[in-house]
């Protein structure tokens, strides 16, 4: 249901580039067959909308627990943004801020 493609095809392309990436599908599609197809094509988890941010946060932690990323690292990085999962801080260009629970869940 992406404007210029299919999310499941994109999932397979991501897996070709980075087989270790942790991927959670967030979708409006909630049929069992959609979930099975997403998981079969490489997603680590599948969450149908609407969902609670705390549930998404716990599913992210679950994917991290099951997969080997940077061993011993509690830092998630994306496009220059770093999130420390232990201290609940985020930093961008060296500036660090303490996050509230809601901000942390939303940022993840």
Secondary structure, DSSP 8 states (H G I E B T S, - for coil): -BTTB-HHHHHHHHHHH-TT---EEEES---HHHHHHHHHTT-SEEEESS--HHHHHHHHHHHHHHS-SSTT--EEEETTEEEETTTTEEEETTEEEE--HHHHHHH-
